[in-house]
Amino acid sequence: MFTALDKHMQLSTQLLVFDVLLILTILTTWLFRKRQIRCVHETGGAMLYGLILGLILKYTDRQWNKEAGHVHGCASLNHTPPSLAANITVDNDRHKHVGNQMTFAPEVFINLFLPPIIFQGAYSLNQRNFFQNFGSVLTFAFLGTVISCAVIGASMYGFVKLMVLLGQARDGDFHLTDCFFFGALISATDPVTVLATFTELRVDPDLYILLFGESVLNDAMAIVLTYAISTYSQSGGHQTFNASAFFLSIGHFIAVFIGSLSIGFSFTIVTALISFLPYLFWAHLTKFTRLSEFPLLETGLFFLLSWSAFLSAEACGLTGIVAVLFCGITQARYTFHNLSAEAKTRTKQLFEFLNFLGENFIFCYMGLALFTFPNHVFKGIFISGAFLSIFLARACNIYPLSYLLNLVRRDKIPPNIQHMMMFSGLRGAVAFALAMRDTCTVARQTILSTTLLLVLFTVWVLGSGTSPMLACLGIRVGVDPDEDKVGHASDQTAGKGTSERAASAPDAETQASHKPGVWHNLDKIYLRPALTHSGPPLTSTLPLWCEPLGKLLTSPQTYKNRERLNDAEADCSSVKLDTAGEGAREGDAEIVTHQDDLLEGDLGLGCSADPVWEE
Amino acid sequence: MFTALDKHMQLSTQLLVFDVLLILTILTTWLFRKRQIRCVHETGGAMLYGLILGLILKYTDRQWNKEAGHVHGCASLNHTPPSLAANITVDNDRHKHVGNQMTFAPEVFINLFLPPIIFQGAYSLNQRNFFQNFGSVLTFAFLGTVISCAVIGASMYGFVKLMVLLGQARDGDFHLTDCFFFGALISATDPVTVLATFTELRVDPDLYILLFGESVLNDAMAIVLTYAISTYSQSGGHQTFNASAFFLSIGHFIAVFIGSLSIGFSFTIVTALISFLPYLFWAHLTKFTRLSEFPLLETGLFFLLSWSAFLSAEACGLTGIVAVLFCGITQARYTFHNLSAEAKTRTKQLFEFLNFLGENFIFCYMGLALFTFPNHVFKGIFISGAFLSIFLARACNIYPLSYLLNLVRRDKIPPNIQHMMMFSGLRGAVAFALAMRDTCTVARQTILSTTLLLVLFTVWVLGSGTSPMLACLGIRVGVDPDEDKVGHASDQTAGKGTSERAASAPDAETQASHKPGVWHNLDKIYLRPALTHSGPPLTSTLPLWCEPLGKLLTSPQTYKNRERLNDAEADCSSVKLDTAGEGAREGDAEIVTHQDDLLEGDLGLGCSADPVWEE
């Protein structure tokens, strides 16, 4: 009885410590925002507090250290027990001990804190900018991550060989797969720190979306890559190249990625239909409208269904983070528009809050882990090698891909934006979470320690350097999104822009609307009319034999919206023709995009301190 | 590896099941609200879904049942292991097994779901009504709970003796302390179900606050009482009366209660000062104002500090729920007024959301537990005895106390309100959580099973009967709080009210302002000026030698508010004197109350589907 009570009090104390750290972080953040200090971001502050606490605990309290040297029965467990700290007994004959450290199991914070962070990242993507730069973002996120993983993996293998040569490691300690595992996890860049500064300074929106989009999507890529590499190494590819294991892991990679993506998207469809269908059925019968009278229920449903995407993917053995990422992107595109004005605000604020808490918690935890994790392995060569590799890999990712993209993009990515992207490769929560998942071998312990140092360095040094770097590279700041558009229009009329970038931006829009592709058609003609109130009525886009279905899925409001859109189109196209003087066909296409954006609404850029809501 | 992965997938599946249950509950709730069906409340629905799932699991899936018959190593543990479900191995030589059931440990939901529910209850109390009925609410909550506990305990002991006589129980199975333990835990009434109906029907505000206040505060009383009884029984009072154990447990009771209350209140002071002090220091120096530019930070701080109250109390071995209860009441009275308009909305919505999820989760869980808890003991006599006892105890609580209160109250509690209070003794989350804490003996298992049945019965039968009962007793519904006040004023002018209750309400206000007492003085003259911007400036209320402190703690806005108040007072008292024609002193006192209420704002009644925000 007494020990159970003691344990309970100890758990409460541990939670209280985190609670106090978070409170300190908030107070510091507030002070910094007030004084407009940008040298250290709040996440840096959170890490610092975690570090200080870790240091204090390490040198004062024997309680936290009594476990040092033990790994939680790793011989039999490849995952740390999925449970809140304290009172975990691993039923293993060789390692019989009660875990009692100040460390939440990684499972807990992967399941509890990471999904809202990823969801919030995806949900707060500026839809218009994102889909305008869709191709570029995908290229950086997917191809870029593969390049980065390959470069880091290869160069780290070189450094590992060097370590063996210099006698700093035994031959069997580091496998090639460990190096690629590290390459994959450290390729996940973190959007938090840099983008907070970007939002505050209202930086060039294209730079913003390229970096934000990249760092949100490459998390998915990094996660699935690490799983694939684990699969490969478990299927016998540990020592030599094993073709069957290689293809197995590639198949696994594709299956997991597509599976998770589909689950995420399915839950969006379910959410959109639930929040939309009732409207259809009831609107014909009564004057009552949909769920919108009960914003609490709407928000609850939205939250639970999005969380279901995560849980379903995990329950199927896929990756929940990827599911929740795509769920977030598509929820913002479809379901968001079916919510009532109050529910829009509520969901947005709820995820903002969860994201804020989760982020600060994870950074506190990382600071703390640097001193309290009992199995650190710091190897000088590995660490310096990692520092060199990530910069090399970032360069191999950004510059060649920008060059390739510039061949097809109408609005080129100018060198200063490329340098800024190169500079902004911060690492954060996802890299740490992946490194923390498995710390059973010396290699994995080295990887965790190195990852922690890399996160610390990039958040503090690169994070603090963001503002000076922007100034140094002469990148536009203080851009008002609306003013930006007007600027573009007048630039275009004058025939010559004040800057290369400003003048080329409308071309991007035209480009986007000129090259519809399969996705574009699917989105515009089927998905949006079926899942929201905007877009053309399904009755006009579906084939004739589907008309009953079309009628069922088209709400009266869609027809109304359509009329409004047609009127606006007529007004707008004349204005546009006058000012831009371009062909009627191109003008038309652009206007449709504009109208869609008007109806669609802008989700805002997420990290803003004072978001403006529209209806 | 594979088993760890399997476990992880299983945990995800279990969470997904709860997630789906909650989604179903929300959809049902929405349907019911839409159709204005009041026969079953959403919590009843949640329980029903839990029950159905439990039934399905019981008869289909052997996985959930393979543990039946095992109690989690109870021989060595008096608390269930504080950990998320799955993968808990109790390191006990006799009971070596891996718990793997669909049951979250009670610790989890006590620590995770109950605090926000209790906080929300306290935070959404209508301050004005609550402090007007302060004495009555306290009487029902504290004296009433003691009466209820004693009556139930004594009568259950009788039924237990009967069981022994009839051979349904062995002599040592049920101790007297077990009976009183049951009496204490089952005395915690639940506000959720009845009050949702009350809010919807806008029932008489005095009935509302009496019931709401009672059910919020008696949770605290019931929790501390159960702890005291446990202390008594562990100190040797198991079989015979033990005076030292008795006084020890009384001392324990008082210490825990006052300690928890103080911790709750301390954190309110900290929160209020943090959200208030910066204003003071900064307002004198710059034009910047307090935290209010960053509502996210404000909300975060508010949430974390309130949670700290819970954790601190638990870490000190006190009861977090009591701390969080008093923290909620005082946060609403002080800190709330220092928050910016947006932060007020955000905190309110956040706690409403957490409360909504937590409540539905707990009711789902209760439904599920009825079929999946492996150690149910259903004893016919005990169950029927419990049903009889709770009604008897409720009657012994409400009627005598109402009679006593009516001796001193100016606005009597009329018989129909008393009958309604008698009828509304529903049981819910707190009773269940207390019963779940300890299920090691046959007595405790019987108590858990009986509690579950009582919750089920009261939520379904009494909950559904609320609307008809209100109509049957002729209690006012559809009361607009503002209209109510106007009604009172005109009644008073006419000299004769349309109903006894309407006419007597203003007297209650007068009574409240006439009898300041220590609490009233402390609140009005020191606490509110020190912790908020309202009330008289501290410089005018503190003794002369405290003037520097008074100046430090008084914000410029307080002086401004004071001026505004004085102006309004002058206006108002003339109007009041004209209409009411009463003595100037009484009028003055009333106006001060009114002005306070204006400045203080109304927190709303919490369960409303569409709360109206001010400012």
Interface residues (C-beta under 8 A of the other chain):
Chain A: M1 A4 L5 K7 H8 M9 L11 S12 T13 L15 L16 D19 V20 L22 I23 I26 L27 T29 W30 R33 K34 L77 N78 H79 P81 P82 S83 L84 A86 N87 I88 T89 V90 D91 K96 V98 E107 V108 N111 Q234 I274 P278 W282 F288 L291 E293 F294 P295 L296 L297 T299 G300 L301 F303 L304 L305 W307 S308 L311 S312 E314 A315 C316 G317 G320 R346 Q349 L350 E352 F353 F356 L357 A609 D610
Chain B: M1 A4 L5 K7 H8 M9 L11 S12 T13 L15 L16 D19 V20 L22 I23 I26 L27 T29 W30 R33 K34 L77 N78 H79 P81 P82 S83 L84 A86 N87 I88 T89 V90 D91 K96 V98 E107 V108 N111 Q234 I274 P278 W282 F288 L291 E293 F294 P295 L296 L297 T299 G300 L301 F303 L304 L305 W307 S308 L311 S312 E314 A315 C316 G317 G320 R346 Q349 L350 E352 F353 F356 L357 A609 D610
